Amino acid sequence: GESVGLHLPTLSVQEGDNSIINCAYSNSASDYFIWYKQESGKGPQFIIDIRSNMDKRQGQRVTVLLNKTVKHLSLQIAATQPGDSAVYFCAENFILTAGNKLTFGGGTRVLVKP
Amino acid sequence: GAGVSQSPRYKVTKRGQDVALRCDPISGHVSLYWYRQALGQGPEFLTYFNYEAQQDKSGLPNDRFSAERPEGSISTLTIQRTEQRDSAMYRCASSLSGTNSPLHFGNGTRLTVT
């Protein structure tokens, strides 16, 4: 399959530790945010989303935090597993501009060390 | 259930030829999106549809690119008179509704123009 993210920022994490992936978004008026996981040769896979009227949302082993004051989004992965190794993208949307058009950030590669 | 299906998986064409890329969205999804993704980068928006109506085509690079979704289900992205710079991974996504719902991506079509 093709490689994703040949020269991306990389986060190396020990298996079992928690991971924190950060994202600075661009539009202060954005009101919907999503995290995607992309494995080599595959399309981006939805992980979790959050609306701008929230500052925290939890899923299974994942938590997304939104700080609108500094336009910062983070994804926390608890007890990181080898299967979490992938490239992670944040995406934002400003609904009033054009429906659900997402603008993606540059991505972070996560490498889980056994 | 079945995800977003794209065909062909790989397409190699000679410069100047036309190509048509197909996307079959998740059944019942209202919105369909086309993105293009370069290696190491997040997907870049091209165009999207709600049902059969093209809502936004602001991301199409030039008038050689067009898309249609005539019956509100399957969509075709057509590139006329292909150029080498068109070589990329083209990704289709669909979402249940047009606002604040996550996009689900297919595995993409890798286009190579020689």
Interface residues (C-beta under 8 A of the other chain):
Chain A: E2 S3 V4 G5 L6 H7 L8 D31 Y32 I34 Y36 G41 K42 G43 P44 Q45 F46 D49 R51 F89 A91 N93 I95 A98 G99 N100 K101 L102 T103 F104 G105 G106 G107
Chain B: V4 S31 Y33 L39 G40 Q41 G42 P43 E44 F45 Y48 N50 Q55 D56 S58 M89 R91 A93 S95 S97 G98 T99 N100 S101 P102 L103 H104 F105 G106 N107 G108 R110
